[in-house]
Amino acid sequence: MAGGTYPLAWTRSYGDGKVFVLLLGHDGRSFETPEFQKIVLNGVDWATA
């Protein structure tokens, strides 16, 4: 991966449920980016489907 800081997320089915993990490690400015917000929304979407 090219230099830089990137959010890391993963998903997994667990029994009858689903797990979405988002490893933050970013400053508050990261939370305001559309890319970060899209990762959060996609993860929540997947976990609640």
C-alpha positions as CSV (number, residue, x, y, z in Angstrom):
1,M,0.0,0.0,0.0
2,A,1.3,3.4,-0.8
3,G,2.4,5.6,2.1
4,G,-0.4,7.1,4.2
5,T,-2.8,6.3,6.9
6,Y,-5.9,4.3,6.1
7,P,-8.8,3.0,8.2
8,L,-8.9,-0.8,8.5
9,A,-12.1,-2.7,8.8
10,W,-13.2,-6.3,8.6
11,T,-16.4,-8.4,8.7
12,R,-17.1,-11.9,9.7
13,S,-20.2,-14.1,10.2
14,Y,-20.3,-15.5,13.8
15,G,-22.9,-18.1,14.5
16,D,-26.2,-16.6,13.6
17,G,-24.8,-13.1,13.8
18,K,-22.4,-10.8,12.1
19,V,-19.4,-8.9,13.3
20,F,-18.1,-5.6,11.9
21,V,-14.8,-4.3,13.3
22,L,-13.4,-0.9,12.5
23,L,-9.9,-0.1,13.8
24,L,-9.9,3.6,14.2
25,G,-6.5,5.0,15.3
26,H,-7.2,8.2,13.4
27,D,-7.6,11.8,14.5
28,G,-11.0,13.5,14.5
29,R,-10.4,14.9,11.0
30,S,-10.6,11.4,9.5
31,F,-14.1,11.0,10.8
32,E,-15.3,13.9,8.6
33,T,-14.1,12.4,5.3
34,P,-16.7,10.9,2.9
35,E,-14.5,7.8,2.5
36,F,-14.4,7.0,6.2
37,Q,-18.1,7.7,6.6
38,K,-18.8,5.3,3.7
39,I,-16.8,2.5,5.4
40,V,-18.9,3.0,8.6
41,L,-22.2,3.0,6.7
42,N,-21.3,0.0,4.6
43,G,-20.3,-1.9,7.7
44,V,-23.5,-1.1,9.6
45,D,-25.5,-1.9,6.5
46,W,-23.8,-5.3,6.2
47,A,-24.2,-6.2,9.9
48,T,-27.8,-5.3,10.0
49,A,-28.9,-6.9,6.8
